[in-house]
Amino acid sequence: MGALPKRKISRVRRDRRRAHYLRLKMPHMVPCPQCNTLRLAHHVCHYCGTYNDVQVLPEEKTASANE
């Protein structure tokens, strides 16, 4: 016969054990080399519209993002 638990595991102990895997992680933010605002890594900066030192978003779209 297989091993059985001696006592019931309470909901608090069970949930505390599971909480480690359910925790939300913060996105990795890096400063933009052009305007020094925080942006997601490997994403276009929504403030200045550049990615990898290249202007990606048109100027009229970035002007509305500033307001």
Buried (B, 14 or more C-beta within 10 A) or exposed (E): EEEEEEEEEEEEEEEEEEEEEEEEEEEEEEEBEBEEEEBEEEEBBBBBBBBEEEEEBEEEEBEEEEE
